Amino acid sequence: MRSPLTRRIDAIEPSIFATMSALAAKHRAVNLGQGFPDFDGPPWIMEAFTAALRAGKNQYAPMPGTRVLREAVARYQQRSYDLRWDADAEITVTAGATEALFSTMLALLEEGDEVILFEPWYDSYYANSLLAGATPVCVTLRKPDFRISADALAAAVTDRTRMIVVNNPHNPTGRMFTRDELDAVAAVARDRDLIVLSDEVYEFLTFDDRRHIPFASLPGMRDRTVTISSTGKTFGVTGWKIGYAMASAQLTEAVRTVHQFATFAVNTPGQHAMAHALDQLESYLPEFRALYENKRNMLRDGLQESTLRAHVPEGTYFMMVSLPDDSVMGDVDCARRLVTERQVAVIPPSVFYRNSEEGTTMLRLCFAKAEQTLREGISRLQRC
């Protein structure tokens, strides 16, 4: 029998998150690897979900998403960034940001296209590029500052380039790219007539009073950008899988063509709860940011007593740490040793690179954990 795997599928490696989570469960490890909170979001969101259930919001939602959620997204985008999106024609609710990424790349990339990814990247960018039949072209964000190099980006663009993927705030490095860096990307996109897929799921998880810059707000970029975000990241309910994509009507029509056959509709009561939640951002966000900034600081301070050197994040709930310069182990071996011998799970980031070996010199930690979990994880890392 012929192999059932197509070349596209055969080129995609198993997810490192599944691998490390399985090892964490096997060794009963403290899991500072996979990126989700080990505690619930605010109780009032659960109450809104329950109210929607009891009000009979339990059947298929409209394909683009419930109108109340699309309108809530449009309101906060205008309120927060002065960006105006048509709730009917330019906003689509998806099964998490993951589906929004998949639907966008499948809709807008063709066989033979190239897509620029900044490495280290979130793993689905690379996989989705391959599934769409496109070729990923990687531009490295080099430590310790992980800045976008305008020269490296320009050198990576060819006549086959169709899309640039930007993730800001950036997973896994925690960088928030400056206006100059984003303007450099926008200039390339305008000059070479490219689409930008802007993953902004951590738009509200920012530290030290930094303010997020939406890519679509840059000059000339609104109509050539697909912006993706996630209520799961903002409100700590990743299991609800409610994300959304915002784009011009022309780009939205293409994304919806894939979305309608990938998932069609998304969690109806959850959409109603999230419409309510987005209208509470002004009162919710100060406590949300303070909670995670305290967790970031706890991890940063705790690692000062370890052999790991923290690259302090400006946003997200991830922290990259460098291994000692004299380490004889790379990131994969070190991560396996930590989970089997120290019972603490982390992510080896070399799987998020193709061009550079820098990933082998670091680990990625997630601090979206309860205080007890985080303290125990820090204690085990301090014994390394």
PyMOL commands that set and color helices and strands:
alter all, ss='L'
color gray80, all
select helices_A, chain A and resi 7-10+16-26+43-54+67-81+96-108+123-131+150-156+179-191+215-217+222-224+231-235+238-240+249-262+268-278+281-303+331-342+349-352+358-361+371-382
alter helices_A, ss='H'
color red, helices_A
select strands_A, chain A and resi 30-31+91-95+114-119+135-140+161-167+195-199+225-230+242-246+309-311+318-322+344-345+362-366
alter strands_A, ss='S'
color yellow, strands_A
deselect
rebuild
show_as cartoon
